[in-house]
């Protein structure tokens, strides 16, 4: 694979160094992430951990009636599969690819062994878990207390942070599934943002034309989560080697 898709472009893997880095990189397998691909289904055991270098993976909580809502998004700042080293082995959430890209995966056995050895990898994984919990808590609070258009602003900004451009493709129905609201609510919120000159929304093609305006309209939840993710990446880059470009 090209350097653009090398393991170093995942913040966690890019922060490794020395023998630990050499040993862990030998356990990695490059894999594509295809749109709609389920990396792990709710209630089923994880077999691999995934470290995205491109693309976005959504973590959805799934109800008994099959309804779902997004509780976190992960890009090249983190990984999917924390249950493998936290002792759970499985989770009640579904991990599904929201935007296609690439990842490096590691078997459950290898990541458990690497975590149990301690070292910088263990520290990085625990820092990421902390950032992930922050995102989940803030998302729950946002969904309860903030308007749909504020939630949509937060979701768009978090997606843009993990994409190489200001455009993404996502239908109202899929966005509704992510936010846990009806499609008509998404349509109404998107219309508000489009009328304000912040986005264009046409047949599932969203273009952000005023990011600063989108940030100003969003609730505080986006900045809280972004600050924590930035802290993780900056810590990795300054203390453990190069992170993603």
ABEGO torsion letter per residue (X at the ends): XBAAABAAABAAAAABBEAAAAAAAAABBBBBBBBGBBABBBGBBBABBBBBABEBBBBBBBBAAGBBBBABBBBAABBBGAAAAAGAGBBABBBBBABBEBBBBBBAAAAAAAAAAEEAAAAAAAAAAAAAAAAAAAAAAAAAABBAAAAAAAAAAAAAAABABABBBBBAAAAAAAAGBBAAAAAAAAAAAAAAGABBBBGGBBBBABAAAAAAABBAAAAAAAAAAAAAAAAAAAAAEBBBX
